Amino acid sequence: MPPTATRFCGREVSQADLDLMREVVGQCGGLSRIELAATVCELLGWTRASGAVKARECRDLLAELEAKGVLKLPELRAGRPRGSRTQVPVTGRGEPGIELTGTVKDVEPISVERVTTEDERLLWRELVGRYHYLGHAVPYGAQLRYLVWAHKPERAVVGCVQLSSAAWRMAARDGWVGWTDAARARGLQRVVCNSRFLILPWVKVRNLASATLAAMARRVAEDWPQQYGVEPYLLETLVDTERFTGTCYRAAGWVELGSTTGRGRMDREHRREGLSPKTVFVYPLVREAAAKLREL
């Protein structure tokens, strides 16, 4: 297809743009259409003045390209728009429990179990919505959620984890990898963001957080390829050091890279620079992760 055959929100779609869309659709078959569209928008920088991605318009463009035979999309399925706020349930099982203390050895084994049922989703949403300082929002792009369980003195939920698509651009991470813009566009799908991490406030167990992070790394290495058909090479996260020290990440072997500008994952026009910068941590899931990401 010639580069000028298609336009998106008033701009021409280049052949390079089309090639990237085909690659995303071909390699991320586990995503819904709106998730694919959000991922394409993040990679190409297609955002509104507010910084939000133009996912719905991009979804229509992908459908148009499918009709022209340029690519093949997954079957339509119902879903909630990514990034939207959802109502947080308030139930008895989300109320604070009896304080749990001691060390991680007192409550082992620790299991990080994927959220798969509606009941588990509601519980995860309630706990994160009520007790995580960022609250609950449907993430952009790919995502997996987990409940963290302790098994002594009895089996009980002690935390929540969310993994989702990586930030499009972070200078500290990109410098560590050694990425150009083109290389990042090819390799970003192999970076996974730990976008929510919660140990419930009544759980005061020493070393539990770092043990959970270690278990989470093992799970994502198995679960992400099963769900999305892509082997992840790197985990990343942002720590608000006005609230937290990041000690548990360091204890679990994560590498501190530096700070963000405070712009946020979707602020490409530098309107929020300097607001609440975060510390960037990464955790390689494979040997020579940076080199592998550069070579894609």
Long-range contacts (C-beta under 8 A, 24 or more apart in sequence): 1-68, 1-70, 6-61, 6-64, 6-65, 8-46, 8-54, 8-57, 8-58, 8-61, 9-46, 9-54, 9-57, 13-61, 17-44, 18-65, 18-70, 20-44, 20-185, 21-62, 21-65, 21-70, 21-71, 22-70, 22-71, 23-186, 24-189, 25-62, 25-71, 25-72, 25-73, 26-71, 27-189, 27-229, 27-230, 28-142, 28-189, 28-228, 28-229, 28-230, 29-74, 29-228, 29-229, 30-142, 30-227, 30-228, 30-229, 31-74, 31-141, 31-142, 31-228, 32-74, 32-77, 32-79, 33-59, 33-62, 33-63, 33-73, 33-74, 33-76, 33-77, 34-59, 34-79, 34-81, 34-82, 35-79, 35-82, 35-140, 35-141, 35-142, 36-62, 36-73, 36-74, 37-61, 37-62, 38-82, 38-83, 38-140, 38-141, 38-165, 39-140, 39-141, 39-142, 39-165, 39-189, 42-140, 42-141, 42-165, 42-168, 42-266, 43-168, 43-185, 43-188, 45-168, 45-268, 47-266, 47-268, 49-269, 51-264, 51-266, 51-267, 51-268, 51-269, 51-271, 52-83, 52-266, 53-83, 53-140, 53-266, 55-81, 55-82, 55-140, 56-81, 80-138, 81-138, 82-138, 82-139, 82-140, 82-141, 83-137, 83-138, 83-139, 83-140, 84-137, 84-138, 85-135, 85-136, 85-137, 85-138, 86-125, 86-136, 86-137, 86-138, 88-125, 88-126, 88-129, 88-130, 88-135, 88-136, 89-122, 89-125, 89-126, 89-129, 90-126, 90-130, 91-126, 93-123, 93-126, 94-123, 94-126, 94-127, 94-130, 96-200, 96-201, 96-202, 97-156, 97-200, 97-202, 98-202, 99-202, 99-203, 99-204, 100-150, 100-156, 100-158, 100-202, 100-203, 100-204, 100-205, 101-204, 101-205, 102-205, 102-206, 103-205, 103-206, 103-207, 104-205, 104-206, 104-207, 104-208, 104-211, 106-152, 106-205, 107-150, 107-151, 107-152, 107-153, 107-158, 107-205, 107-208, 108-150, 108-151, 108-152, 108-211, 109-151, 110-148, 110-149, 110-150, 110-151, 110-158, 110-208, 110-211, 110-212, 110-215, 111-148, 111-149, 111-151, 111-215, 112-146, 112-147, 112-148, 112-149, 112-161, 112-212, 112-215, 112-216, 112-219, 113-146, 113-147, 113-148, 113-149, 114-144, 114-145, 114-146, 114-219, 114-223, 115-144, 115-145, 115-146, 115-147, 120-147, 121-145, 123-147, 123-157, 124-160, 127-157, 127-160, 127-198, 127-200, 128-160, 128-162, 128-196, 128-198, 131-198, 131-200, 131-201, 132-160, 132-196, 132-198, 133-240, 133-243, 134-196, 139-164, 139-165, 139-195, 140-164, 140-165, 140-265, 141-165, 142-192, 142-224, 142-227, 142-228, 143-195, 144-220, 144-223, 144-224, 144-227, 146-216, 146-219, 148-199, 148-212, 148-215, 150-203, 150-205, 150-208, 157-200, 158-199, 158-200, 158-203, 158-205, 158-208, 159-197, 159-198, 159-199, 159-200, 159-203, 159-208, 159-209, 159-212, 160-196, 160-197, 160-198, 161-194, 161-196, 161-197, 161-198, 161-212, 161-216, 162-194, 162-195, 162-196, 162-197, 163-192, 163-193, 163-194, 163-195, 163-216, 163-220, 163-224, 163-235, 164-192, 164-193, 164-195, 165-189, 165-192, 165-193, 166-191, 166-192, 166-193, 166-236, 167-193, 167-236, 167-238, 167-265, 168-265, 168-266, 168-268, 169-268, 170-236, 170-260, 170-280, 171-258, 171-260, 171-261, 172-257, 172-258, 172-259, 172-260, 172-280, 173-236, 173-257, 173-280, 173-282, 175-257, 176-255, 176-257, 176-282, 176-290, 177-234, 177-290, 177-293, 177-294, 178-290, 178-294, 179-293, 179-294, 183-293, 183-294, 183-296, 186-296, 187-233, 187-293, 187-294, 187-296, 189-228, 189-230, 190-230, 190-231, 190-232, 190-233, 190-234, 190-292, 190-293, 190-296, 191-232, 191-233, 191-234, 191-235, 191-236, 191-293, 192-220, 192-224, 192-232, 192-234, 192-235, 192-236, 193-235, 193-236, 193-237, 194-235, 194-236, 194-237, 195-237, 197-237, 207-251, 209-248, 209-251, 209-252, 210-248, 210-249, 210-251, 210-252, 211-252, 213-248, 213-249, 213-252, 213-254, 213-283, 214-252, 214-253, 217-252, 217-283, 217-285, 220-285, 221-285, 231-286, 232-285, 233-284, 233-285, 233-286, 233-289, 233-292, 233-293, 234-282, 234-283, 234-284, 234-285, 234-289, 234-290, 234-293, 235-282, 235-283, 235-284, 235-285, 236-280, 236-281, 236-282, 236-283, 237-280, 237-281, 237-282, 238-278, 238-279, 238-280, 238-281, 239-278, 239-279, 239-281, 240-276, 240-278, 241-278, 241-279, 242-276, 246-279, 246-281, 249-281, 249-283, 250-281, 252-283, 253-283, 254-281, 254-282, 254-283, 255-281, 255-282, 255-283, 255-284, 256-280, 256-281, 257-281, 257-282
